[in-house]
Amino acid sequence: MHCCLAAAQEYDQRVTVLDLRTISPWDREAVVESVRRTGKVLVLHKDTRTAGFAGEIIATIDEEIFTDLDAPVQRLTTPDISIPFNIGMMKAVLPSDEKPSGENTVVIGLLGRICESNVAAGE
Protein backbone atom coordinates (compact mmCIF):
# COMPACT_ATOMS: atom_id res chain seq x y z
CA MET A 1 0.00 0.00 0.00
CA HIS A 2 2.82 2.39 0.90
CA CYS A 3 4.52 1.97 -2.48
CA CYS A 4 1.21 2.74 -4.22
CA LEU A 5 0.63 5.90 -2.19
CA ALA A 6 4.20 7.05 -2.76
CA ALA A 7 3.92 6.43 -6.51
CA ALA A 8 0.53 8.14 -6.71
CA GLN A 9 1.78 11.35 -5.05
CA GLU A 10 3.76 12.13 -8.18
CA TYR A 11 0.54 12.20 -10.23
CA ASP A 12 -1.50 14.45 -7.94
CA GLN A 13 -5.26 14.16 -8.55
CA ARG A 14 -5.07 11.86 -11.60
CA VAL A 15 -4.70 8.65 -9.56
CA THR A 16 -7.05 6.98 -7.10
CA VAL A 17 -5.56 4.42 -4.71
CA LEU A 18 -8.09 1.95 -3.34
CA ASP A 19 -7.15 -0.35 -0.47
CA LEU A 20 -9.53 -3.30 -0.68
CA ARG A 21 -9.04 -4.65 2.83
CA THR A 22 -11.41 -7.59 2.38
CA ILE A 23 -12.16 -9.85 -0.54
CA SER A 24 -15.52 -11.01 0.72
CA PRO A 25 -17.25 -8.67 0.43
CA TRP A 26 -15.05 -6.42 -1.68
CA ASP A 27 -15.88 -2.82 -2.51
CA ARG A 28 -17.04 -3.35 -6.09
CA GLU A 29 -18.80 0.02 -6.21
CA ALA A 30 -15.62 1.96 -5.34
CA VAL A 31 -13.68 0.11 -8.04
CA VAL A 32 -16.38 0.72 -10.65
CA GLU A 33 -16.61 4.41 -9.73
CA SER A 34 -12.82 4.84 -9.95
CA VAL A 35 -12.58 3.07 -13.31
CA ARG A 36 -15.41 5.17 -14.73
CA ARG A 37 -13.68 8.34 -13.51
CA THR A 38 -10.15 7.52 -14.68
CA GLY A 39 -10.67 5.03 -17.52
CA LYS A 40 -7.55 3.15 -16.44
CA VAL A 41 -6.68 0.41 -13.93
CA LEU A 42 -3.56 -0.95 -12.26
CA VAL A 43 -4.31 -3.83 -9.88
CA LEU A 44 -1.49 -4.52 -7.41
CA HIS A 45 -1.69 -7.27 -4.86
CA LYS A 46 0.66 -9.40 -2.81
CA ASP A 47 -0.41 -12.74 -4.18
CA THR A 48 0.59 -14.85 -7.13
CA ARG A 49 -0.56 -13.87 -10.60
CA THR A 50 -2.30 -17.20 -11.23
CA ALA A 51 -5.44 -17.74 -9.14
CA GLY A 52 -5.01 -14.44 -7.28
CA PHE A 53 -7.90 -12.14 -6.41
CA ALA A 54 -6.68 -9.54 -8.91
CA GLY A 55 -8.11 -11.82 -11.60
CA GLU A 56 -11.57 -11.53 -10.02
CA ILE A 57 -11.33 -7.75 -9.90
CA ILE A 58 -10.21 -7.60 -13.53
CA ALA A 59 -12.94 -10.03 -14.62
CA THR A 60 -15.58 -7.87 -12.93
CA ILE A 61 -14.22 -4.76 -14.65
CA ASP A 62 -14.22 -6.53 -18.01
CA GLU A 63 -17.76 -7.86 -17.55
CA GLU A 64 -19.40 -4.74 -16.13
CA ILE A 65 -17.56 -1.65 -17.38
CA PHE A 66 -15.24 -2.69 -20.21
CA THR A 67 -16.48 0.13 -22.44
CA ASP A 68 -15.37 2.70 -19.82
CA LEU A 69 -11.72 1.61 -20.17
CA ASP A 70 -9.31 3.77 -22.18
CA ALA A 71 -6.50 1.19 -22.00
CA PRO A 72 -5.94 -2.46 -21.08
CA VAL A 73 -5.99 -3.29 -17.37
CA GLN A 74 -2.48 -3.55 -15.90
CA ARG A 75 -1.62 -6.03 -13.12
CA LEU A 76 1.37 -6.24 -10.77
CA THR A 77 1.64 -9.33 -8.58
CA THR A 78 4.22 -11.61 -7.08
CA PRO A 79 5.73 -14.16 -9.44
CA ASP A 80 4.03 -17.55 -9.79
CA ILE A 81 6.22 -19.25 -7.20
CA SER A 82 5.67 -20.64 -3.74
CA ILE A 83 5.92 -17.86 -1.17
CA PRO A 84 8.90 -18.66 1.06
CA PHE A 85 8.44 -18.89 4.83
CA ASN A 86 11.84 -17.28 5.45
CA ILE A 87 11.14 -13.57 6.15
CA GLY A 88 14.12 -12.29 4.15
CA MET A 89 13.25 -14.42 1.13
CA MET A 90 9.57 -13.50 1.40
CA LYS A 91 10.44 -9.79 1.37
CA ALA A 92 12.49 -10.36 -1.78
CA VAL A 93 9.44 -11.81 -3.54
CA LEU A 94 6.58 -9.52 -2.44
CA PRO A 95 5.92 -6.10 -4.02
CA SER A 96 7.21 -3.44 -1.63
CA ASP A 97 8.46 0.12 -1.36
CA GLU A 98 11.69 -1.19 0.20
CA LYS A 99 13.06 -2.13 -3.23
CA PRO A 100 13.96 1.12 -4.99
CA SER A 101 14.91 -0.64 -8.19
CA GLY A 102 12.16 -3.25 -8.00
CA GLU A 103 8.39 -3.19 -7.87
CA ASN A 104 8.11 0.41 -6.67
CA THR A 105 9.81 1.51 -9.87
CA VAL A 106 7.43 -0.72 -11.81
CA VAL A 107 4.40 0.81 -10.06
CA ILE A 108 5.68 4.32 -10.72
CA GLY A 109 6.41 3.40 -14.33
CA LEU A 110 2.96 1.92 -14.85
CA LEU A 111 1.28 4.90 -13.16
CA GLY A 112 3.33 7.22 -15.35
CA ARG A 113 2.36 5.36 -18.51
CA ILE A 114 -1.30 5.35 -17.51
CA CYS A 115 -1.32 9.06 -16.55
CA GLU A 116 0.66 10.14 -19.61
CA SER A 117 -1.82 8.42 -21.89
CA ASN A 118 -4.55 10.53 -20.22
CA VAL A 119 -2.57 13.69 -20.96
CA ALA A 120 -1.98 12.60 -24.56
CA ALA A 121 -5.72 12.03 -24.93
CA GLY A 122 -6.36 15.60 -23.74
CA GLU A 123 -7.83 14.77 -20.33
VENLINJO-V47035 format. One line per field, one symbol per residue. phi: phi as a letter, one per 20 degrees, with the letter a starting at -180 (. if undefined). Layout:
BEGIN
phi->???
END
This chain:
BEGIN
phi->.fffffffgfdleecddddefcdbedegfffffffffemcbcddbebfffmefgfffffffffebgfefebffdcccfffcfffefgfffffefgaeedfddffffffffffffffffffene
END
